[in-house]
């Protein structure tokens, strides 16, 4: 089988768009992303399963998850616009991850990335760490995004059932109204809320609170109005949370530039941006 050296060559040969065919090519060995790359200043060390040339071959077999790439629009809510853009660029081979994405925090190396790998994915976590230790951000990005794509569709299926539970009647109404107002699909919004809070408006920690896990006293760079003490109100949190999603998606598109075209997202996202 001929090995394709670039994402552009792959898309031209397969006449497909989006992360799914790219991830499939990575994990099936059709797309050669394991060329020499400069190591990141934030990475160090080696791994016993590494190739020894600054690249890393995952120890497990991973199959690309089918479906569109709307989940990447949630990644900016998790990682921030710059963080999400850096992960996508790292996957495409057009740039590096943002420094904040792979910095050490509270003793955890690559904290913002590794801290968002679920506990039930220990091998993915190990392979991401090993890839980053070798400075191979492209493989790390592929592993991270593939894992989150799988989790996204699982959480979406769960959300579609849970939102119709009688106890979530007010929450469903709040999200329905805010989604319609801001042009963000209901299914997308409830998936984010399910991931962030499990539809519990009083969920949260010292920093992030409510259905959409927002900072009550932050303007997010001027995007939204602080919620203050009203953060636990489903309508207030839905209004601010969904508006934040809308405006941040626009910022992500602007930040990515030409790399935005590598995402196979719904037309609603293009219309927002």
CORBEL-V810782 format. One record per helix or strand of 3 or more residues. SS is the DSSP state (hx for helix, st for strand). FROM is the first residue (numbers start at 1). TO is the last residue. If there is no record, write none. Layout:
# CORBEL-V810782
((SS/FROM/TO) (SS/FROM/TO))
This chain:
# CORBEL-V810782
((hx/7/14) (hx/19/28) (hx/71/79) (hx/81/92) (hx/99/101) (hx/111/114) (hx/122/133) (hx/137/162) (hx/166/182) (hx/186/197) (hx/228/232) (hx/234/262) (hx/267/272))
